[in-house]
Amino acid sequence: MTGLKFVKGKGLVRDRPRPRKGPRITARKYLGDDAGSWAVFVDGLPFVAGLTRPEVAYYKRQAQESLDAREAKNRAIIEVKSTAGSWEDLPPAKSLNEIYSKSGPDRRYQDWLMACASNLGQTCKDREEAYQWLITNASETTTEDFDGEQGVLDECNGLLNTKEAAHA
């Protein structure tokens, strides 16, 4: 089967779209017509701009490496979730200190704490380092209008696969 069909007025067309292999990385002139107006795009959005033509190949590789690293991080989070035991049984936490204190005796909470830190950009070697990373994130994002700890806590609770977490 060729996957093509005849449509009156259009000729031969695909009867189903091609499967997508991943994000499309392209390069073209962007915002100008001088030598330094090349850009690399990922799915049509600028990844980096202001390039000369010889720099394009390097930055296309950088874009692919960035996407690969992001995919590896997402796989690691999924792997942690799948090996963490039954996260579905954990109720949403009311504070970061609650997660930390329960992570000592309960491996599920420790894995959850490590996944929270990883989700916020830091791979940690132990629960103390993960807790410190979360506290640092909370203090750095706190403003008059925004409670940073609540924001970090919402991210952590969002990792849970519970109905309660969806409504928290």
Phi and psi in degrees as a GROMACS rama.xvg file:
@    title "Ramachandran Plot"
@    xaxis  label "Phi"
@    yaxis  label "Psi"
@TYPE xy
-88.368  -19.1405  THR-2
79.8293  9.75135  GLY-3
-112.416  149.932  LEU-4
-142.059  157.301  LYS-5
-91.6497  127.557  PHE-6
-120.374  126.209  VAL-7
-59.8184  128.628  LYS-8
90.6506  -15.8745  GLY-9
-119.199  -20.112  LYS-10
83.976  -147.909  GLY-11
-77.9185  127.55  LEU-12
-134.15  156.416  VAL-13
-69.4316  136.315  ARG-14
-86.8207  -9.03124  ASP-15
-150.391  146.175  ARG-16
-69.0311  152.949  PRO-17
-66.7149  143.695  ARG-18
-66.4953  141.84  PRO-19
-82.7122  128.565  ARG-20
-86.145  -22.2346  LYS-21
159.033  -172.357  GLY-22
-62.1943  141.588  PRO-23
-89.3957  124.989  ARG-24
-108.818  121.384  ILE-25
-133.648  168.494  THR-26
-139.648  144.977  ALA-27
-165.383  170.602  ARG-28
-64.4347  144.732  LYS-29
-151.407  125.283  TYR-30
55.3095  52.3463  LEU-31
145.794  173.52  GLY-32
-128.333  16.5096  ASP-33
-87.6062  179.762  ASP-34
-65.1831  -29.0666  ALA-35
-97.4134  33.7886  GLY-36
-116.73  33.4108  SER-37
-93.9734  151.761  TRP-38
-142.327  154.244  ALA-39
-107.316  133.181  VAL-40
-117.924  144.332  PHE-41
-117.685  114.762  VAL-42
52.5341  40.0673  ASP-43
85.3176  -4.94485  GLY-44
-104.332  137.641  LEU-45
-61.3758  127.727  PRO-46
-92.1363  -45.2007  PHE-47
-152.642  141.477  VAL-48
-129.092  171.772  ALA-49
80.7635  28.976  GLY-50
-97.2695  157.87  LEU-51
-93.8341  163.715  THR-52
-58.5484  -41.3363  ARG-53
-64.0855  -23.0898  PRO-54
-80.3898  -15.9698  GLU-55
-59.5464  -46.2705  VAL-56
-59.759  -43.1548  ALA-57
-60.5298  -46.9665  TYR-58
-73.04  -24.5088  TYR-59
-66.6031  -40.7871  LYS-60
-64.7871  -40.5099  ARG-61
-61.1508  -40.7143  GLN-62
-62.3757  -43.5194  ALA-63
-64.5737  -42.4782  GLN-64
-63.5695  -38.5412  GLU-65
-63.1503  -43.6992  SER-66
-65.5827  -40.1528  LEU-67
-63.441  -41.5859  ASP-68
-64.2546  -40.918  ALA-69
-64.2113  -41.6581  ARG-70
-65.0234  -40.2396  GLU-71
-63.7017  -39.957  ALA-72
-63.7411  -43.4355  LYS-73
-63.4619  -39.8417  ASN-74
-63.176  -39.0199  ARG-75
-64.0757  -40.7965  ALA-76
-64.4053  -43.4864  ILE-77
-63.0962  -40.2603  ILE-78
-64.0555  -42.7065  GLU-79
-61.828  -42.727  VAL-80
-62.0089  -39.3836  LYS-81
-75.5829  -26.5294  SER-82
-97.6262  -0.846702  THR-83
-79.9479  3.23074  ALA-84
89.9567  -149.042  GLY-85
-99.6754  85.1319  SER-86
-63.4015  -25.0888  TRP-87
-61.2491  -25.2788  GLU-88
-81.6923  -13.7162  ASP-89
-80.3159  132.374  LEU-90
-79.1931  156.252  PRO-91
-59.3265  142.196  PRO-92
-82.164  154.753  ALA-93
-98.1459  -16.2789  LYS-94
-156.778  160.463  SER-95
-66.4075  -34.5647  LEU-96
-63.0138  -34.5018  ASN-97
-63.2096  -44.9281  GLU-98
-61.6944  -44.4771  ILE-99
-63.7933  -46.188  TYR-100
-66.3286  -34.9165  SER-101
-80.0545  -15.1103  LYS-102
-75.8085  -13.3598  SER-103
-67.4208  -60.3168  GLY-104
-83.4763  -20.6147  PRO-105
-114.409  114.786  ASP-106
-61.7731  -31.4243  ARG-107
-62.0493  -42.3659  ARG-108
-68.2551  -36.9852  TYR-109
-62.8183  -45.5742  GLN-110
-63.4079  -37.782  ASP-111
-64.9645  -43.6327  TRP-112
-60.5619  -44.0526  LEU-113
-65.5635  -39.1463  MET-114
-67.5958  -36.1515  ALA-115
-60.8736  -46.2965  CYS-116
-63.8492  -42.6256  ALA-117
-63.7949  -39.505  SER-118
-64.4527  -28.1543  ASN-119
-97.464  16.1151  LEU-120
101.625  9.58639  GLY-121
-134.937  118.453  GLN-122
-84.5532  121.967  THR-123
-113.103  153.87  CYS-124
-91.4964  -18.9539  LYS-125
-150.56  172.961  ASP-126
-68.6946  -31.5971  ARG-127
-64.442  -44.9871  GLU-128
-64.1048  -39.7133  GLU-129
-64.1327  -44.0216  ALA-130
-62.4619  -44.743  TYR-131
-61.4061  -37.806  GLN-132
-64.0681  -42.862  TRP-133
-66.2039  -41.2386  LEU-134
-64.3864  -41.1415  ILE-135
-61.9369  -44.9113  THR-136
-59.4985  -43.9367  ASN-137
-62.3635  -45.3597  ALA-138
-70.0212  -33.6867  SER-139
-74.7419  -21.5811  GLU-140
-101.744  -2.06592  THR-141
-75.4712  130.262  THR-142
-132.958  -177.421  THR-143
-61.3831  -35.5627  GLU-144
-97.2634  -7.43254  ASP-145
-138.436  127.57  PHE-146
-86.4824  106.301  ASP-147
-61.868  -38.7832  GLY-148
-64.3241  -39.5236  GLU-149
-65.0289  -37.7697  GLN-150
-63.5632  -44.2907  GLY-151
-65.84  -41.9402  VAL-152
-62.0119  -40.0464  LEU-153
-61.9096  -39.9078  ASP-154
-61.9313  -43.9674  GLU-155
-64.5349  -46.9156  CYS-156
-64.0178  -29.0071  ASN-157
-65.9204  -19.9139  GLY-158
-76.3226  -19.127  LEU-159
-73.4808  144.956  LEU-160
-100.358  50.4485  ASN-161
-117.142  156.288  THR-162
-65.6482  -35.1514  LYS-163
-63.7269  -39.3226  GLU-164
-65.299  -33.1868  ALA-165
-68.2065  -26.5354  ALA-166
-103.368  -0.617943  HIS-167
